[in-house]
């Protein structure tokens, strides 16, 4: 294999590069024969055999059967050893903590959901430990088996103070000693990231933004937020606040001061779940019971279904609701587009995605009239627990770099 520019071409380094290439191919394909690995990597059969023997001895690959039943002679098949490492992820909201454990191949082997209504489930540290223990137990493992844990929360931990910012609605998570207490309770590498950033990681690695180096993910669920990816990397900002667009002042809403204290105003009031329900009531559309984001998603889903099914849906109250929501969303996006000029915008979160293709197309048309750059808008494709999925993907990426490094 060709060596990377600036990397000394020592035999150890070249072997490690070949090892990693083979491991990545096995992750992609599931199982491969020695011959197939040799063809895909450009290695000779003897070199491929030595590579596989080396990785098998290191516990990184397993012999998993043969090509029996296929044309030609039987060949040994190999796969990545799923037990080579395990990672865990947690998705924290005001109502629950969802936890999951995955093996090194990315397969989820255990999950757990801890309700935290009104925060009667104990302190933040106790909640995290209980949720993680539940997922670890479901996986048949112990905490000592975890190589890394990634925790996703609203807001962001300020790197200069260690305190959670931009998430005053998450009581119990704002102690300046919280990160130290979590580190003491969970003695393995811990990482923290914003929930919307992690949803963007999921879309970038396995979803609608795969192959795109510059994109914005707009999240609309309990609140509105954004993740900004520039040159393939998340842009978090100086204090971790990049993408906190729920506070963004926009036309059509009163100017709110001290937004961090009131935790509302701006874009959130124009296009968030509360705005969806306000428009629905104004139009005489029945609003179902339930939490604000669930009710808003239900209303938009019904409007989108009506819009798709008959001509009246494109001229009546359902169409007007979708149009108002599209305009509000496009107004906020116009500011982001003017500054960032992204290649792609991914619409994510239960509220916006409930509007489906009808709402996406209306937002695209509105944005074309409000902004000079015209990025393509797509619906996110990671629909099942995107924050948790992104946290697992983030943990796996770092862990694979560490575990698959055979140069040491």
C-alpha positions as CSV (number, residue, x, y, z in Angstrom):
1,X,0.0,0.0,0.0
2,X,1.1,3.6,-0.6
3,X,2.4,5.2,2.6
4,X,1.0,8.5,3.8
5,X,3.0,11.7,3.0
6,X,5.3,12.6,5.9
7,X,5.1,9.1,7.5
8,X,8.5,7.3,7.8
9,X,8.3,4.2,5.7
10,X,9.6,1.8,8.4
11,X,8.5,-1.8,8.2
12,X,6.6,-1.4,11.5
13,X,4.6,1.6,10.2
14,X,3.9,0.1,6.9
15,X,2.7,-3.1,8.6
16,X,0.4,-1.0,10.8
17,X,-1.0,0.8,7.8
18,X,-1.7,-2.5,6.1
19,X,-3.3,-3.9,9.3
20,X,-5.6,-0.9,9.6
21,X,-6.6,-1.1,6.0
22,X,-7.5,-4.8,6.3
23,X,-9.5,-4.1,9.6
24,X,-11.4,-1.3,7.9
25,X,-12.3,-3.6,5.0
26,X,-13.5,-6.3,7.4
27,X,-15.7,-3.7,9.2
28,X,-17.1,-2.7,5.9
29,X,-17.7,-6.1,4.4
30,X,-18.3,-8.2,7.6
31,X,-16.3,-11.2,6.4
32,X,-13.5,-11.6,3.8
33,X,-11.2,-14.3,2.7
34,X,-7.4,-14.0,2.6
35,X,-7.5,-13.8,-1.2
36,X,-10.1,-11.1,-1.2
37,X,-8.3,-9.0,1.4
38,X,-5.1,-9.3,-0.8
39,X,-7.0,-8.1,-3.8
40,X,-8.6,-5.2,-2.1
41,X,-5.4,-4.0,-0.4
42,X,-3.0,-4.9,-3.2
43,X,-1.0,-7.2,-0.9
44,X,0.5,-10.5,-2.1
45,X,-1.0,-13.7,-0.8
46,X,1.9,-14.4,1.6
47,X,1.8,-10.9,2.9
48,X,-2.0,-11.1,3.4
49,X,-1.6,-14.4,5.2
50,X,1.1,-12.9,7.5
51,X,-1.2,-9.9,8.2
52,X,-4.2,-12.1,9.1
53,X,-2.0,-14.3,11.4
54,X,-0.7,-11.2,13.1
55,X,-4.2,-9.8,13.7
56,X,-5.5,-13.1,14.8
57,X,-2.7,-13.5,17.3
58,X,-3.5,-9.9,18.6
59,X,-7.1,-10.8,19.1
60,X,-8.4,-8.4,16.5
61,X,-9.7,-10.8,14.0
62,X,-11.4,-14.3,14.1
63,X,-11.6,-17.1,11.7
64,X,-15.3,-17.4,11.2
65,X,-16.0,-20.3,8.8
66,X,-15.3,-21.0,5.1
67,X,-16.8,-20.3,1.7
68,X,-18.3,-23.8,1.6
69,X,-21.3,-24.0,-0.8
70,X,-19.8,-21.4,-3.2
71,X,-18.1,-22.2,-6.5
72,X,-14.4,-23.1,-6.3
73,X,-12.3,-24.5,-3.4
74,X,-13.3,-23.6,0.1
75,X,-11.5,-20.6,1.6
76,X,-11.2,-19.5,5.2
77,X,-13.2,-16.4,6.1
78,X,-12.2,-13.8,8.6
79,X,-14.0,-11.1,10.5
80,X,-13.2,-8.4,13.1
81,X,-13.3,-9.9,16.7
82,X,-16.4,-8.1,18.2
83,X,-15.0,-8.6,21.7
84,X,-11.8,-6.6,20.9
85,X,-13.4,-3.6,22.6
86,X,-16.7,-2.2,23.8
87,X,-17.9,1.3,24.0
88,X,-21.0,3.0,25.6
89,X,-23.0,6.1,24.9
90,X,-25.7,8.1,26.8
91,X,-28.3,10.5,25.5
92,X,-29.5,12.8,28.3
93,X,-32.7,14.8,28.2
94,X,-34.9,16.4,30.9
95,X,-37.2,13.3,30.9
96,X,-34.9,10.3,30.5
97,X,-31.4,9.0,29.9
98,X,-31.0,6.5,27.1
99,X,-27.9,4.3,27.2
100,X,-26.4,1.7,24.8
101,X,-23.3,-0.5,24.6
102,X,-21.8,-1.5,21.2
103,X,-18.9,-3.9,20.3
104,X,-16.0,-2.8,18.2
105,X,-17.9,-3.7,15.0
106,X,-20.6,-1.2,15.9
107,X,-23.3,-3.7,16.8
108,X,-25.4,-2.6,19.7
109,X,-25.3,-5.4,22.3
110,X,-27.2,-3.8,25.2
111,X,-29.5,-0.8,25.9
112,X,-31.4,0.7,28.7
113,X,-33.7,3.6,29.3
114,X,-33.9,5.4,32.6
115,X,-36.9,7.7,33.1
116,X,-35.9,10.9,35.1
117,X,-39.3,12.6,35.6
118,X,-38.9,15.8,37.6
119,X,-35.4,14.5,38.4
120,X,-36.6,12.2,41.2
121,X,-34.1,9.6,40.0
122,X,-31.2,11.0,42.1
123,X,-28.3,13.2,41.2
124,X,-26.9,13.6,37.7
125,X,-24.0,11.3,38.6
126,X,-26.3,8.7,40.1
127,X,-28.6,8.9,37.0
128,X,-25.6,8.4,34.6
129,X,-24.3,5.4,36.6
130,X,-27.7,3.7,36.8
131,X,-28.4,4.2,33.1
132,X,-24.9,2.9,32.2
133,X,-25.2,0.0,34.5
134,X,-28.5,-1.0,33.0
135,X,-27.0,-1.0,29.5
136,X,-23.9,-2.9,30.6
137,X,-26.0,-5.5,32.3
138,X,-28.2,-5.9,29.3
139,X,-25.0,-6.5,27.2
140,X,-23.8,-9.2,29.7
141,X,-20.7,-7.1,30.5
142,X,-19.2,-5.2,33.4
143,X,-18.2,-1.5,33.4
144,X,-14.5,-2.6,33.4
145,X,-15.1,-4.0,29.9
146,X,-15.9,-0.5,28.5
147,X,-13.1,1.2,26.5
148,X,-14.8,4.6,26.4
149,X,-18.1,6.4,27.2
150,X,-19.5,9.3,25.3
151,X,-22.3,11.4,26.9
152,X,-24.6,13.7,24.9
153,X,-26.4,16.5,26.6
154,X,-28.2,19.7,25.6
155,X,-25.9,22.7,25.7
156,X,-22.2,22.3,26.0
157,X,-19.5,22.0,28.7
158,X,-17.4,25.2,28.7
159,X,-13.8,24.0,28.2
160,X,-12.5,26.9,30.4
161,X,-14.8,26.2,33.4
162,X,-16.1,22.7,33.0
163,X,-19.7,23.9,33.6
164,X,-22.6,23.1,31.4
165,X,-23.8,26.1,29.4
166,X,-26.8,26.9,27.2
167,X,-29.0,24.2,29.0
168,X,-30.6,25.8,32.0
169,X,-33.6,23.5,31.5
170,X,-31.5,20.5,32.6
171,X,-31.4,20.9,36.4
172,X,-28.7,19.1,38.3
173,X,-26.1,19.3,35.5
174,X,-24.6,22.6,36.3
175,X,-22.3,21.9,39.3
176,X,-18.7,23.0,38.6
177,X,-17.6,19.7,40.2
178,X,-19.8,17.5,38.0
179,X,-17.2,16.4,35.5
180,X,-14.8,15.5,38.3
181,X,-17.5,13.5,40.1
182,X,-18.4,11.7,36.9
183,X,-14.8,10.9,36.3
184,X,-14.4,9.5,39.8
185,X,-17.6,7.4,39.4
186,X,-16.7,6.0,36.0
187,X,-13.0,5.3,35.8
188,X,-12.7,5.0,32.0
189,X,-12.2,7.6,29.3
190,X,-15.2,9.9,29.3
191,X,-16.2,12.4,26.6
192,X,-19.0,14.9,26.4
193,X,-20.6,16.5,23.5
194,X,-23.7,18.5,22.5
195,X,-26.7,16.4,21.5
196,X,-27.2,18.1,18.2
197,X,-23.5,17.8,17.4
198,X,-23.8,14.1,17.9
199,X,-26.8,13.8,15.7
200,X,-24.6,15.5,13.0
201,X,-21.9,12.9,13.6
202,X,-24.5,10.2,13.0
203,X,-25.6,11.8,9.7
204,X,-22.0,12.4,8.6
205,X,-20.9,8.8,9.3
206,X,-23.9,6.7,8.3
207,X,-26.7,9.1,7.1
208,X,-27.7,11.8,4.8
209,X,-24.4,13.8,5.1
210,X,-22.1,11.0,4.3
211,X,-19.4,12.2,1.9
212,X,-20.1,15.9,2.7
213,X,-17.4,18.0,4.3
214,X,-19.5,21.2,4.8
215,X,-23.0,21.0,6.1
216,X,-25.4,22.3,8.7
217,X,-27.7,20.1,10.6
218,X,-30.8,21.9,11.9
219,X,-32.5,20.1,14.9
220,X,-36.1,20.8,15.9
221,X,-37.4,18.8,18.8
222,X,-37.7,20.0,22.4
223,X,-35.8,23.0,21.2
224,X,-34.1,24.3,18.0
225,X,-30.4,23.9,17.6
226,X,-27.8,23.4,14.9
227,X,-24.5,21.6,14.3
228,X,-22.0,23.1,11.9
229,X,-19.5,20.9,10.1
230,X,-16.7,22.7,8.2
231,X,-14.0,20.8,6.3
232,X,-15.3,17.6,7.7
233,X,-14.9,18.7,11.3
234,X,-17.5,19.9,13.8
235,X,-17.2,23.6,14.7
236,X,-17.9,24.0,18.4
237,X,-16.9,27.6,19.0
238,X,-14.8,29.1,21.8
239,X,-17.2,28.1,24.6
240,X,-18.9,25.2,22.9
241,X,-21.9,27.4,21.9
242,X,-21.6,27.2,18.2
243,X,-25.0,26.2,16.8
244,X,-27.1,27.5,19.7
245,X,-29.4,29.1,17.2
246,X,-32.6,28.7,19.3
247,X,-31.5,32.1,20.7
248,X,-30.9,33.6,17.3
249,X,-32.7,37.0,16.9
250,X,-34.9,36.8,13.8
251,X,-37.5,38.9,12.1
252,X,-41.0,38.1,13.2
253,X,-40.3,37.8,16.9
254,X,-39.8,40.3,19.7
255,X,-36.2,41.1,20.6
256,X,-35.6,39.2,23.8
257,X,-32.7,40.2,26.1
258,X,-31.0,37.9,28.6
259,X,-32.0,34.9,26.5
260,X,-29.8,32.6,28.5
261,X,-32.0,33.3,31.6
262,X,-35.3,33.2,29.9
263,X,-34.3,30.2,27.8
264,X,-36.5,31.3,24.9
265,X,-36.9,33.9,22.2
266,X,-35.7,34.3,18.7
267,X,-35.7,31.4,16.3
268,X,-37.2,29.0,18.8
269,X,-40.3,31.2,19.1
270,X,-40.6,31.5,15.4
271,X,-40.2,27.9,14.3
272,X,-40.0,25.6,17.4
273,X,-42.6,23.2,18.6
274,X,-44.4,25.9,20.4
275,X,-44.7,27.9,17.2
276,X,-46.1,24.9,15.4
277,X,-48.8,24.5,18.0
278,X,-49.6,28.2,18.0
279,X,-50.1,28.1,14.2
280,X,-52.3,25.0,14.5
281,X,-54.6,26.6,17.1
282,X,-54.8,29.8,15.0
283,X,-56.0,27.7,12.1
284,X,-58.5,25.8,14.1
285,X,-56.6,22.5,13.9
286,X,-57.1,20.3,16.9
287,X,-53.9,19.9,19.0
288,X,-53.4,16.4,20.6
289,X,-52.5,16.0,24.2
290,X,-48.9,15.2,25.1
291,X,-45.6,16.9,25.4
292,X,-44.9,19.9,23.2
293,X,-42.6,18.2,20.8
294,X,-44.8,15.1,20.5
295,X,-47.9,17.2,19.9
296,X,-46.1,19.4,17.3
297,X,-44.8,16.3,15.5
298,X,-48.3,14.7,15.5
299,X,-49.9,17.9,14.0
300,X,-47.2,18.2,11.3
301,X,-47.4,14.5,10.4
302,X,-51.2,14.7,10.0
303,X,-50.8,17.9,7.9
304,X,-48.2,16.3,5.7
305,X,-50.4,13.2,5.2
306,X,-53.3,15.4,4.2
307,X,-51.0,17.4,1.9
308,X,-49.9,14.3,0.1
309,X,-53.2,12.5,-0.2
310,X,-55.6,15.0,-1.8
311,X,-55.8,18.3,-3.6
312,X,-57.6,20.0,-0.7
313,X,-54.6,19.3,1.5
314,X,-52.6,21.7,-0.7
315,X,-55.0,24.6,-0.3
316,X,-56.7,24.2,3.1
317,X,-55.6,24.5,6.7
318,X,-53.0,21.7,6.4
319,X,-51.2,23.5,3.6
320,X,-51.3,26.8,5.5
321,X,-49.8,25.2,8.6
322,X,-47.0,23.7,6.5
323,X,-46.4,27.0,4.7
324,X,-46.2,29.0,8.0
325,X,-43.8,26.5,9.5
326,X,-41.7,26.5,6.3
327,X,-41.4,30.3,6.3
328,X,-40.4,30.4,10.0
329,X,-37.8,27.7,9.5
330,X,-36.4,29.4,6.3
331,X,-36.1,32.8,8.0
332,X,-33.7,31.4,10.6
333,X,-31.9,29.3,8.1
334,X,-31.3,32.3,5.9
335,X,-29.1,33.8,8.5
336,X,-27.0,30.6,8.8
337,X,-26.7,30.3,5.1
338,X,-25.6,33.9,4.6
339,X,-22.7,33.4,7.1
340,X,-21.7,29.7,6.4
341,X,-22.7,29.0,2.7
342,X,-22.9,25.3,3.4
343,X,-23.0,22.6,0.7
344,X,-25.9,20.8,2.4
345,X,-28.5,21.4,5.2
346,X,-29.8,18.3,7.0
347,X,-33.2,18.7,8.6
348,X,-33.4,16.5,11.8
349,X,-35.4,16.1,15.0
350,X,-38.9,14.7,15.3
351,X,-40.8,18.0,14.8
352,X,-39.4,18.9,11.3
353,X,-39.1,15.3,10.2
354,X,-42.7,14.8,10.9
355,X,-43.5,17.2,8.1
356,X,-41.6,14.9,5.8
357,X,-41.0,15.7,2.1
358,X,-43.9,18.3,1.8
359,X,-42.4,20.5,4.6
360,X,-38.8,20.0,3.3
361,X,-39.8,21.1,-0.2
362,X,-41.6,24.2,1.1
363,X,-38.6,25.1,3.3
364,X,-36.3,24.7,0.3
365,X,-38.5,27.0,-1.8
366,X,-38.8,29.6,0.9
367,X,-35.1,29.6,1.5
368,X,-34.4,30.1,-2.2
369,X,-36.3,33.4,-1.9
370,X,-34.6,34.6,1.3
371,X,-30.9,33.7,0.7
372,X,-28.5,34.1,-2.1
373,X,-26.6,30.8,-1.5
374,X,-28.9,27.9,-2.2
375,X,-27.7,24.8,-0.4
376,X,-29.6,21.5,-0.9
377,X,-32.0,20.6,1.9
378,X,-32.4,16.9,2.8
379,X,-34.2,15.1,5.6
380,X,-32.0,13.3,8.0
381,X,-32.0,9.5,7.5
382,X,-30.8,8.4,11.0
383,X,-34.3,8.4,12.5
384,X,-33.8,5.9,15.4
385,X,-32.1,7.6,18.3
386,X,-29.8,9.9,16.3
387,X,-28.1,11.4,19.3
388,X,-27.3,8.0,20.8
389,X,-26.2,6.7,17.5
390,X,-23.9,9.7,17.0
391,X,-22.4,9.2,20.5
392,X,-21.7,5.5,19.7
393,X,-20.2,6.4,16.4
394,X,-18.0,9.0,18.1
395,X,-16.8,6.5,20.7
396,X,-16.2,3.9,18.1
397,X,-14.1,6.2,15.9
398,X,-11.6,7.0,18.7
399,X,-11.6,3.5,20.1
400,X,-10.8,1.9,16.8
401,X,-7.9,4.3,16.2
402,X,-6.5,3.1,19.6
403,X,-7.3,-0.6,19.5
404,X,-6.4,-1.1,15.8
405,X,-3.0,0.7,16.1
406,X,-0.6,-2.2,15.8
407,X,2.5,0.0,15.4
408,X,3.0,0.1,19.2
